[in-house]
Every structure is written in C-alpha cells, then in structure tokens.
C-alpha cells in the first residue's frame, strides 16, 4: 500500500505539534514557520497554520508557490507520477501549480502538482525519486 498525503489547516502549530508528536507519537519531518510534516503511521500529513480571520481558501508559501492549505492527494512512484502529469496536461487540466520538482537538490526533493476536482477541492499528487526522503528533515 502506498503512503497517503493529507494537509489540513490549524490555528496553533505548537499545540498541534504537542498533540501529534507527544500525545499520538507521530514523528516530525520537515518543518517551517507555518507548517509541520508528521509521520502518521507511514503516511505524510501536513499541518498548515492559517490566520484566524482568514477568509476563503487559505494558502501557504512553499518553495515560491502559493499552496492550497486544504488539499489531499497521493504519493506515487515517479514513473506513475510522470504519466499522470502528462495525461492531465493532454486533458487540458487547469493546474493550480504546474507539475515541477520542489526543493530541487535539497532534502525532501519531490515532484508535485496541484489541480482542482470538479467540486473545487485541491488535489496534490507527488513523488519522490527516493521514498526514504518522504519524512527526511
């Protein structure tokens, strides 16, 4: 079974980290001032800090892109990710974030793409050349 990826909005990163890391025992991966990756039983969940008065669909700045905080997705093998990216391009999908490699040459390097489903839900598909990098710090 492939690990899944889920991102969700939070209002307090400190309390969120204490809950997931200390209480539930989830390992912490990459972190930033506004997000934390957790190892949620082998899958990657990401808590994104949102401002309490933020309206609409909140985003966080990640690797020079405005990433939709509310999104879900899957982590695919690289050849499967590349084939899906090509299929979506050929289908004329309007990407929120075009397929590209994020954190190139850094720990956690990953291929990613974002688009909306017909109901407006943000979906991310990502891949790692080295799956050991999914939770690398």
GROMACS elastic network, one bead per residue, 0.5 to 0.9 nm:
[ bonds ]
;  ai    aj funct       b0    kb
    2    43     6  0.82422   500
    2    74     6  0.78808   500
    2    75     6  0.68663   500
    2    76     6  0.72979   500
    2    77     6  0.88901   500
    3    41     6  0.88693   500
    3    42     6  0.60952   500
    3    44     6  0.70809   500
    3    74     6  0.71819   500
    3    75     6  0.63602   500
    3    76     6  0.86047   500
    4    42     6  0.82552   500
    4    44     6  0.61818   500
    4    45     6  0.79673   500
    4    72     6  0.84087   500
    4    73     6  0.66541   500
    4    75     6  0.59518   500
    5    43     6  0.61045   500
    5    45     6  0.54116   500
    5    46     6  0.76977   500
    5    71     6  0.89592   500
    5    72     6  0.61684   500
    5    73     6  0.54395   500
    5    74     6  0.54875   500
    5    75     6  0.66836   500
    5   124     6  0.83932   500
    5   125     6  0.86149   500
    5   126     6  0.87308   500
    6    43     6  0.83579   500
    6    44     6  0.65577   500
    6    46     6  0.62156   500
    6    47     6  0.86565   500
    6    70     6  0.85526   500
    6    71     6  0.66662   500
    6    73     6  0.64054   500
    6    74     6  0.82397   500
    7    37     6  0.88182   500
    7    44     6  0.85149   500
    7    45     6  0.55756   500
    7    47     6  0.58882   500
    7    48     6  0.69701   500
    7    68     6  0.89318   500
    7    69     6  0.63047   500
    7    70     6  0.60355   500
    7    71     6  0.56011   500
    7    72     6  0.60288   500
    7    73     6  0.86875   500
    8    45     6  0.78329   500
    8    46     6  0.63918   500
    8    47     6  0.52767   500
    8    48     6  0.60268   500
    8    49     6  0.86749   500
    8    69     6  0.61498   500
    8    70     6  0.54481   500
    8    71     6  0.71277   500
    8    72     6  0.84758   500
    9    46     6  0.86123   500
    9    47     6  0.59263   500
    9    49     6  0.58883   500
    9    50     6  0.60088   500
    9    58     6  0.82583   500
    9    69     6  0.61256   500
    9    70     6  0.65719   500
   10    13     6  0.68065   500
   10    16     6  0.73015   500
   10    47     6  0.61537   500
   10    48     6  0.57994   500
   10    50     6  0.59969   500
   10    51     6  0.86661   500
   11    15     6  0.87850   500
   11    16     6  0.83912   500
   11    48     6  0.82964   500
   11    49     6  0.55737   500
   11    50     6  0.56949   500
   11    51     6  0.66578   500
   11    52     6  0.65282   500
   12    15     6  0.55742   500
   12    16     6  0.61512   500
   12    17     6  0.86887   500
   12    49     6  0.66262   500
   12    50     6  0.84110   500
   13    17     6  0.59419   500
   13    18     6  0.84824   500
   13    33     6  0.86554   500
   13    34     6  0.75008   500
   13    35     6  0.73722   500
   13    36     6  0.77397   500
   13    47     6  0.75359   500
   13    48     6  0.78777   500
   13    49     6  0.63450   500
   14    17     6  0.51964   500
   14    18     6  0.62121   500
   14    19     6  0.86405   500
   15    18     6  0.50975   500
   15    19     6  0.61502   500
   15    20     6  0.87148   500
   16    19     6  0.51465   500
   16    20     6  0.61852   500
   16    21     6  0.82181   500
   16    36     6  0.89524   500
   16    47     6  0.76011   500
   17    20     6  0.53387   500
   17    21     6  0.54846   500
   17    22     6  0.73372   500
   17    28     6  0.82796   500
   17    36     6  0.77116   500
   17    38     6  0.86826   500
   17    47     6  0.86887   500
   18    21     6  0.54321   500
   18    23     6  0.65931   500
   18    24     6  0.87476   500
   19    22     6  0.57278   500
   19    24     6  0.64301   500
   19    25     6  0.84907   500
   19    26     6  0.89644   500
   20    23     6  0.58270   500
   20    25     6  0.62987   500
   20    26     6  0.55130   500
   20    27     6  0.81896   500
   20    28     6  0.87437   500
   20    38     6  0.75345   500
   20    40     6  0.84945   500
   21    24     6  0.58239   500
   21    27     6  0.59768   500
   21    28     6  0.67995   500
   21    38     6  0.77572   500
   22    25     6  0.54059   500
   22    26     6  0.74756   500
   23    26     6  0.82079   500
   24    40     6  0.89806   500
   25    40     6  0.87536   500
   26    38     6  0.59454   500
   26    39     6  0.53549   500
   26    40     6  0.56782   500
   26    41     6  0.72948   500
   27    37     6  0.85378   500
   27    38     6  0.56479   500
   27    39     6  0.50437   500
   27    40     6  0.75655   500
   27    41     6  0.89714   500
   27   135     6  0.85103   500
   28    31     6  0.77647   500
   28    36     6  0.71821   500
   28    37     6  0.59466   500
   28    39     6  0.62866   500
   28   135     6  0.76362   500
   28   137     6  0.82745   500
   29    36     6  0.71149   500
   29    37     6  0.50383   500
   29    38     6  0.57348   500
   29    39     6  0.69723   500
   29    44     6  0.88158   500
   29   134     6  0.81791   500
   29   136     6  0.57801   500
   29   137     6  0.52122   500
   30    35     6  0.84636   500
   30    36     6  0.62533   500
   30    37     6  0.54854   500
   30    38     6  0.81282   500
   30   107     6  0.89143   500
   30   108     6  0.79017   500
   30   135     6  0.68663   500
   30   136     6  0.66168   500
   31    34     6  0.78960   500
   31    35     6  0.57878   500
   31    37     6  0.61894   500
   31   137     6  0.78625   500
   32    35     6  0.51763   500
   32    36     6  0.63611   500
   33    36     6  0.83092   500
   33    49     6  0.84160   500
   34    47     6  0.82830   500
   34    48     6  0.58216   500
   34    50     6  0.78869   500
   34    60     6  0.73276   500
   34    61     6  0.86889   500
   35    46     6  0.66202   500
   35    47     6  0.53709   500
   35    49     6  0.59388   500
   35    60     6  0.83385   500
   36    45     6  0.83113   500
   36    46     6  0.54975   500
   36    47     6  0.53120   500
   36    48     6  0.68327   500
   36    49     6  0.88179   500
   37    44     6  0.64916   500
   37    45     6  0.57666   500
   37    47     6  0.66148   500
   37    48     6  0.89913   500
   37   135     6  0.75094   500
   38    43     6  0.80969   500
   38    44     6  0.57919   500
   38    45     6  0.53360   500
   38    46     6  0.61632   500
   38    47     6  0.79977   500
   38   135     6  0.76989   500
   39    42     6  0.56832   500
   39    43     6  0.57358   500
   39    44     6  0.52292   500
   39    45     6  0.67363   500
   39   134     6  0.89541   500
   39   135     6  0.67675   500
   40    43     6  0.50536   500
   40    44     6  0.58885   500
   40    45     6  0.63206   500
   41    44     6  0.82773   500
   43   134     6  0.87693   500
   44   134     6  0.74626   500
   44   135     6  0.74511   500
   46    69     6  0.89864   500
   47    69     6  0.84687   500
   48    59     6  0.86251   500
   48    60     6  0.73091   500
   48    69     6  0.61599   500
   48    70     6  0.86834   500
   49    60     6  0.80311   500
   49    69     6  0.84778   500
   50    53     6  0.84995   500
   50    54     6  0.69376   500
   50    58     6  0.66788   500
   50    59     6  0.79884   500
   50    60     6  0.80882   500
   50    69     6  0.81799   500
   51    54     6  0.51873   500
   51    55     6  0.88606   500
   51    58     6  0.84225   500
   52    55     6  0.86360   500
   54    57     6  0.82319   500
   54    58     6  0.67807   500
   55    58     6  0.71329   500
   57    68     6  0.69367   500
   57    69     6  0.74461   500
   57    70     6  0.73341   500
   58    67     6  0.85149   500
   58    68     6  0.61879   500
   58    69     6  0.57171   500
   58    70     6  0.74235   500
   59    66     6  0.55501   500
   59    67     6  0.51488   500
   59    69     6  0.50385   500
   59    70     6  0.81044   500
   60    65     6  0.80017   500
   60    66     6  0.54982   500
   60    67     6  0.53472   500
   60    68     6  0.67124   500
   60    69     6  0.64199   500
   61    64     6  0.61400   500
   61    65     6  0.55082   500
   61    67     6  0.61772   500
   62    65     6  0.53652   500
   62    66     6  0.64422   500
   62    67     6  0.63973   500
   62   102     6  0.87888   500
   63    66     6  0.85108   500
   63   102     6  0.65387   500
   63   103     6  0.67458   500
   65    97     6  0.74418   500
   66    69     6  0.89294   500
   66    96     6  0.88024   500
   66    97     6  0.81964   500
   67    70     6  0.88629   500
   67    71     6  0.88649   500
   67    96     6  0.82720   500
   67    97     6  0.77257   500
   67   114     6  0.81478   500
   68    71     6  0.63368   500
   68    96     6  0.84768   500
   68   114     6  0.84459   500
   68   122     6  0.66953   500
   68   123     6  0.89524   500
   69   122     6  0.85437   500
   70   121     6  0.77167   500
   70   122     6  0.66292   500
   70   123     6  0.87249   500
   71   114     6  0.87064   500
   71   121     6  0.67114   500
   71   123     6  0.53008   500
   71   124     6  0.66780   500
   72   121     6  0.84038   500
   72   122     6  0.68216   500
   72   123     6  0.51719   500
   72   124     6  0.59853   500
   72   125     6  0.83555   500
   73   122     6  0.85849   500
   73   123     6  0.53305   500
   73   125     6  0.53163   500
   73   126     6  0.77668   500
   74   123     6  0.86181   500
   74   124     6  0.69285   500
   74   125     6  0.52327   500
   74   126     6  0.65345   500
   74   127     6  0.84680   500
   75    78     6  0.89615   500
   75    81     6  0.82423   500
   75   124     6  0.86982   500
   75   125     6  0.59866   500
   75   127     6  0.52919   500
   75   128     6  0.78621   500
   76    79     6  0.81169   500
   76    80     6  0.60924   500
   76    81     6  0.56325   500
   76   125     6  0.71539   500
   76   126     6  0.62447   500
   76   127     6  0.51391   500
   76   128     6  0.78901   500
   77    80     6  0.53114   500
   77    81     6  0.61668   500
   77    82     6  0.87309   500
   77   126     6  0.86175   500
   77   127     6  0.58808   500
   77   128     6  0.72162   500
   77   129     6  0.78598   500
   77   131     6  0.85837   500
   78    82     6  0.61152   500
   78    83     6  0.85739   500
   78   111     6  0.79521   500
   78   126     6  0.83504   500
   78   127     6  0.53792   500
   78   128     6  0.64896   500
   78   129     6  0.62634   500
   79    82     6  0.51288   500
   79    83     6  0.61839   500
   79    84     6  0.86191   500
   79   127     6  0.88744   500
   80    83     6  0.51326   500
   80    84     6  0.61577   500
   80    85     6  0.86095   500
   80   127     6  0.86687   500
   81    84     6  0.51279   500
   81    85     6  0.61122   500
   81    86     6  0.86479   500
   81   111     6  0.79852   500
   81   112     6  0.85095   500
   81   125     6  0.71850   500
   81   126     6  0.68465   500
   81   127     6  0.63174   500
   82    85     6  0.51064   500
   82    86     6  0.62551   500
   82    87     6  0.86166   500
   82    99     6  0.87384   500
   82   111     6  0.88059   500
   82   127     6  0.88793   500
   83    86     6  0.51898   500
   83    87     6  0.61299   500
   83    88     6  0.86572   500
   84    88     6  0.60893   500
   84    89     6  0.85209   500
   84   125     6  0.88650   500
   85    88     6  0.52351   500
   85    89     6  0.61740   500
   85    90     6  0.86127   500
   85    98     6  0.88424   500
   85    99     6  0.65438   500
   85   113     6  0.77111   500
   85   125     6  0.88604   500
   86    89     6  0.50992   500
   86    90     6  0.61140   500
   86    91     6  0.85247   500
   87    90     6  0.51273   500
   87    91     6  0.61377   500
   87    92     6  0.87647   500
   88    92     6  0.63177   500
   88    93     6  0.54781   500
   88    94     6  0.87521   500
   88    95     6  0.89041   500
   89    92     6  0.51485   500
   89    93     6  0.58168   500
   89    94     6  0.82584   500
   89    95     6  0.86400   500
   90    93     6  0.77229   500
   92    95     6  0.89151   500
   93   115     6  0.73710   500
   93   116     6  0.86455   500
   94    97     6  0.88216   500
   94    98     6  0.85163   500
   94   115     6  0.65909   500
   94   116     6  0.78749   500
   95    98     6  0.53077   500
   95    99     6  0.80967   500
   95   113     6  0.73770   500
   95   114     6  0.58571   500
   95   116     6  0.73751   500
   96   113     6  0.77811   500
   96   114     6  0.52205   500
   96   116     6  0.71697   500
   96   122     6  0.81439   500
   97   100     6  0.82538   500
   97   112     6  0.81319   500
   97   113     6  0.54926   500
   97   115     6  0.68118   500
   98   112     6  0.79805   500
   98   113     6  0.54348   500
   98   114     6  0.67011   500
   98   115     6  0.82012   500
   99   111     6  0.70211   500
   99   112     6  0.55337   500
   99   114     6  0.74535   500
   99   125     6  0.89985   500
   99   126     6  0.89676   500
  100   110     6  0.83951   500
  100   111     6  0.55584   500
  100   112     6  0.57006   500
  100   113     6  0.66629   500
  101   104     6  0.60159   500
  101   109     6  0.69502   500
  101   110     6  0.54520   500
  101   112     6  0.61620   500
  101   113     6  0.88444   500
  102   105     6  0.88973   500
  102   106     6  0.88319   500
  102   108     6  0.84180   500
  102   109     6  0.58242   500
  102   110     6  0.53276   500
  102   111     6  0.59632   500
  102   112     6  0.67686   500
  103   106     6  0.53017   500
  103   107     6  0.72338   500
  103   108     6  0.66178   500
  103   110     6  0.66923   500
  103   111     6  0.88736   500
  104   107     6  0.83396   500
  104   108     6  0.84125   500
  104   109     6  0.52500   500
  104   110     6  0.73773   500
  104   111     6  0.89313   500
  105   108     6  0.86196   500
  105   109     6  0.63738   500
  106   109     6  0.56008   500
  107   133     6  0.68172   500
  107   136     6  0.63602   500
  107   137     6  0.65879   500
  108   128     6  0.78335   500
  108   130     6  0.88369   500
  108   132     6  0.88245   500
  108   134     6  0.62002   500
  108   135     6  0.73008   500
  108   136     6  0.57983   500
  108   137     6  0.72195   500
  109   127     6  0.89218   500
  109   128     6  0.66787   500
  109   129     6  0.79134   500
  109   130     6  0.85960   500
  109   133     6  0.72827   500
  109   134     6  0.86117   500
  110   126     6  0.65680   500
  110   127     6  0.55752   500
  110   129     6  0.71629   500
  110   130     6  0.87825   500
  110   133     6  0.84083   500
  110   134     6  0.83486   500
  111   125     6  0.81802   500
  111   126     6  0.52404   500
  111   127     6  0.50547   500
  111   128     6  0.63407   500
  111   129     6  0.83094   500
  112   124     6  0.68157   500
  112   125     6  0.57700   500
  112   127     6  0.66619   500
  113   123     6  0.82212   500
  113   124     6  0.55773   500
  113   125     6  0.56590   500
  113   126     6  0.65978   500
  114   122     6  0.66465   500
  114   123     6  0.55439   500
  114   125     6  0.67825   500
  114   126     6  0.89503   500
  115   120     6  0.87625   500
  115   121     6  0.82259   500
  115   122     6  0.57401   500
  115   123     6  0.55302   500
  115   124     6  0.67925   500
  116   119     6  0.74742   500
  116   120     6  0.50865   500
  116   121     6  0.52264   500
  116   123     6  0.58925   500
  116   124     6  0.88273   500
  117   120     6  0.52497   500
  117   121     6  0.53135   500
  117   122     6  0.65720   500
  117   123     6  0.69790   500
  118   121     6  0.74529   500
  127   130     6  0.86010   500
  127   131     6  0.79797   500
  127   134     6  0.88141   500
  128   131     6  0.53882   500
  128   132     6  0.82820   500
  128   133     6  0.68905   500
  128   134     6  0.70067   500
  129   132     6  0.89031   500
  129   133     6  0.82801   500
  130   133     6  0.56798   500
  130   134     6  0.78724   500
  131   134     6  0.55731   500
  131   135     6  0.86298   500
  132   135     6  0.70228   500
  132   136     6  0.70523   500
  133   137     6  0.82405   500
